[in-house]
């Protein structure tokens, strides 16, 4: 079927944090939550489950001792092989309510009492998770090139690893800079981490949202040795716009790491709720047609945004995101007085994300979510143009 991404149902009054955080006259282009109706098969599956009328404990509550094949797990195993050539086993899969929860679990399981390495500017929960687990945060800042793209300084990365560094939190595709790291980049990170005996937790929640000309490579799929040193986090939530249903996945192929991870869950992190489970299964089974059309729409939005910024927002620059539906706008040469996030919110009534919250290298930047109908994006950009010019 054909999906209409130019249409957004009214989200005000629906308990949406995106649309309720700010005053009613503010256009929200901040949190990574798309303004698109989810795939029809997902909606239908949820409606059928609601019509059933019984909402007892789901399979996810007892997945580790239930016998026989579990359809969602089988779909995940097949999906990893079909999309990435990555062979996983059903027992490698651990379900968690969210990827942020997964990051924090990794820090508790593998980083507590030591140090955890991150690469700012980075999604803010990466900055907070080590502290919450009683670990010290270490940083290896990404390098911004003249064209606005980012790369890794591998010598500085290795130098940042100390004797007590236990865990590296990787974000790929990267939020907020939009990089989809190449195989040679990932392999070099892997070699350094293996040599220093640093476990890797790879957040790959945006792995399905990669644009033409780029390819996502699961970190754990690089080779058998790095497989045994990696926790991979992913979810259907960003891909199919079902984040509110809270169903995410940790793939952990090393039994010892998996046991430690599950131990960190005990008494604190429960199972995935029933509706999230139903939605995930429907999305992975029948959502590809929707996703294919979504990627075409998002790529067109990205090109429209790039052109508008270059022509109409003097002093603001951005690199072309290779993945995600998030743009990282550099406002430092724009002449905006003070914080650009506050400036656009107060003057243009457009809510973005404050780059300063993404850590070192984020000051003077804003993150913009272009996962919305073209009309919404256009109105927001026109508001921004009117105040910056």
CORRA-V237965 format. One record per helix or strand. SS is the DSSP state (helix for helix, strand for strand). FROM is the first residue (numbers start at 1). TO is the last residue. If there is no record, write none. Layout:
SS&FROM&TO ; SS&FROM&TO
//
This chain:
helix&17&20 ; strand&27&28 ; helix&40&52 ; helix&59&61 ; helix&71&84 ; helix&90&92 ; strand&93&96 ; helix&99&111 ; strand&115&118 ; helix&124&132 ; strand&136&139 ; strand&143&144 ; strand&150&151 ; helix&154&160 ; strand&165&171 ; helix&183&195 ; strand&199&203 ; strand&210&210 ; helix&219&221 ; helix&224&227 ; strand&230&235 ; helix&237&240 ; helix&243&245 ; strand&248&252 ; helix&255&265 ; helix&274&286 ; helix&288&312 ; strand&317&317 ; strand&323&323 ; strand&326&330 ; helix&340&348 ; strand&350&351 ; strand&353&354 ; helix&355&358 ; strand&365&369 ; helix&374&388
//
